[in-house]
Amino acid sequence: MKKFEQNIGKYRIERPLGSGAMGSVYLAHDPNLNRSVAIKVMKAGAEDEALRTRFFVEGQSVAKLDHTNIIKIWGLDTDQHGRPYIVMEYIEGDDLKTYIDKRLYLSFDEKLRIISEVCRGLHHAHEKGVIHRDVKPSNIRIKRDGEAKILDFGLARLDSANLTRTRGPVGAPYYMSPEQWGAARDLDRRSDLFSLAAVFYELISYVRPFEAETISAVMGRILQDQHTPLQEVLPACPPQLSGIVGRALSKDRDERFRDCLEFLSALHDFQALVPALKGEIEKKIERVEFEFKTGNAQSAGLEIIDLVGTDVLDLSSDRNLFSEESSSVDPTDFGALLLRHADLCSRLKSVASQMEAAVPLLQGLRTAKRQMDSGQLELCRRTLERVGSAFPKDPRVARLRAACQRVMEERRRNEEQEVQVRTVLMRAQDALGRGRIGLARDLVFRVLEIDPAHPEALVMRDVIRRKETEQKPGD
């Protein structure tokens, strides 16, 4: 669709905004009211009467909702091609998925406010008999002023109608409730609550509670396995918070909160505890930092820098906790503290793991170095062969092996030189014994050119000089 060149009804299309489960969404201009609108146009299946009916039910279900945290519906019609479309308010801002994917900084209070607003919006919809069924980060838009809006009731189900019923489970895989995966016909507000709890879990930890590599594995985890405990992702997470999230993510609907307002009340009760809990997390951070500073690298007898490098040991900044696009990060924020502690624990674990793996290497290098310094070169070579076979890519092994090889070559040259010197001195001694003083002198000075401090050559030189002095002229 070319920009500015096509209309849908009276609306002038400006650009595409995205694609949903049932239709494509465009930014358009309303000429009558002179305002921007978002238009969702049904795509494939527009000729299918059941799908057309479902599409209109979507619009009708949302149009009956009147809540500040739910997107507003301004029109419902069919275009010139017979495609149904819904006209909605256009919301400038980013969806929550963008905040999560880009790790844009939001304070813990802001995150609670967003989830609170979504709770209120969902509760309003539930009270009107509408179940969203597709609560996920990309369906929560954050306006420029920070207000949250729930989008896309495209999978919503009116309690009084079965028109939205489709075969099999419907929703976003990572956030679907167990009953959605089981294709239950009696979905209720607690299903949306489960999905919202999964969103909240990801918003505070940047990890999904039922992470897996395939959709079938995600389904298996949601249906059979407990979610990854928050304490595994955020080790400093207070049990009160993990308990709230854990209850909302219960497999059994009857074990969850009754509705979003009860979930919201629990979150507000926890928020009152945050100021006191921050001090506990700060102490935990101090303890981890102390472990970094003292280190346990002494067990290997080497500096920790030899093991892990300088970057992982830099505690002066929260590296990679938030993107560079984030606004100023408050280091004392409860959520930031949770993430910093988790990051430090992860880095400390990585250091310990690297050290444990490197201990045999470092011990072997130290042994080889000691053998080389003590002149046990052949033993040093064999030690380095053994260490090198276990750590073939470690540059320190290669450097020490090269140093050992240089020392061995130097020793070999010295030994060859000593043999050569010994041979020349024996010839000089023989010449001196036969009275051939000139030849003896030449041979001795040849040795002194090689080794000016050779003791035996110096003695023989003095003997030759005395004999030359004692000789009479003409002899």
C-alpha positions, 0 to 999 in steps of 0.5 A, a space after each residue: 500500500 503506497 503512502 498517501 495513495 489509498 483510502 479506506 472509506 473516508 480515511 487516508 492511509 499514511 503508513 502501516 503500523 503492524 500486523 495482528 492475528 486477524 488483520 493489518 493495522 495502518 496509521 490514517 488520517 480522519 479528514 472530518 475530525 482532522 486527527 490521526 487514527 489507527 485502522 485495523 483491516 481484516 486481511 485473509 478470510 474476509 469472504 468467510 462469513 464466520 471470520 467476518 462475524 468474529 471480526 465485527 464481534 471484536 470491534 463490538 466487544 471493545 467498543 462497549 468498553 470505556 476505560 482509560 487503559 483500553 484502546 478506544 474504538 471510534 468506528 466499524 465498517 466495511 471498505 470498498 473491497 468488502 473488507 471489514 475494518 475497525 477505526 481506533 484511537 492512534 496511540 503514540 508510544 512504544 509497546 512493552 515488548 520494545 521496552 523489554 527487548 531494548 532493555 529500556 530503563 523503567 523504575 520499579 514503581 513505573 513497572 508496578 504502575 504499568 501493571 496496575 493500569 493493565 490490571 484495572 483495564 482488564 478488570 473493567 473488560 472482565 466485568 463487561 464479560 470480555 476476556 482478552 485471551 492474548 495479553 502479552 507485551 506487544 499488546 500493551 502500549 505505553 503512551 508518551 506520558 507513561 500511561 498504559 493502554 491495552 491493545 488488540 482484543 482480536 482474540 477476545 471472547 464475549 462470555 455470551 457468545 461463541 463466535 470467537 471460538 477457533 480450533 486449538 489453543 489461541 494466544 501468544 505461546 509464552 504467555 498462554 495459560 495452561 487452560 488455553 493450551 488445553 483449548 478449554 472452552 470455559 476461559 475466564 478472567 483468571 486466564 488473562 491474569 496468568 498471562 499478565 503475571 507472565 508479562 510482569 515476570 518478564 518486565 522485572 527480570 527480562 527473562 520469560 517464566 517458561 523459556 524454551 527453544 521450541 513452541 512445543 517445549 514451551 507448551 510442555 513447560 506451561 502444562 507440566 512444569 513450574 515456572 523458573 523461580 524468580 530467585 533463580 533469575 533474581 537471587 535477591 528477589 524477596 519471597 513476598 514478590 516471588 510468592 505473588 508472581 508464583 500464585 498468579 502463575 499457578 497451573 490450577 486456576 483455583 489457586 490463582 488470585 480471584 481476579 486482577 484487582 486481587 492481584 493488584 492489591 497484593 502488588 500494592 501491599 508489596 510496594 509498601 515493603 520496598 523501602 525496607 527491602 532495598 536495604 537488604 538488597 544493598 547489603 547483599 550487593 556489598 557482600 558480592 562486591 567484597 567477594 570480587 575484591 578479595 577473590 578466591 584466586 589465591 587458591 591457584 596462587 595467581 592473580 585473578 586478572 590472569 584468569 578472567 580479564 579486566 572487564 568482568 572485574 569492573 564493578 564501577 558500572 552496571 554493564 549491560 543492565 540497560 541499553 544506552 537508549 535508556 534515560 538516566 538510571 537510578 542506581 538505588 531503584 529497587 528493580 535496578 538493585 535486583 538486576 545489579 545483584 543478579 548481574 554480579 552473582 552471574 559474573 562471580 559465578 562465571 569467574 569461579 567457573 573459569 577459575 575452576 576450569 583453569 586451575 589444572 592449566 595454571 598449576 601445569 604452567 607454574 610447574 613447567 616454569 619452575 622446571 625451566 628455571 631450575 634447568 630441567 628443560 626436558 622435564 619442562 618440555 614433557 609437562 608442557 606437552 601434557 598441559 598443551 594437549 588438555 588446553 590446546 588453544 591457551 596462548 600461555 602454553 604456547 608462549 612458555 613452550 616457545 621460551 622453553 624451546 629457546 632455552 633448550 636451543 641455547 643450551 645445545 649451542 653452549 654444549 656444542 661450543 664447549 665441545 669445540 673449545 675443548 677440542 681446540 684447547 687439547 690441540 693447543 696443549 699438544 702444540 705447547 708440549 711439542 714446543 710449537 709455541 706459535 701454533 699453541 698461541 694461535 689456538 688459545 686466542 681462537 678460544 678466547 675469541 669465543 669465550 674471553 673469560 675461559 679460565 683454562 684458556 687464560 691459564 694457557 695464555 699466561 704459560 705461553 707468554 712466559 715461554 715466549 719471554 724465556 726463549 732466546 732470540 733466534 730460537 
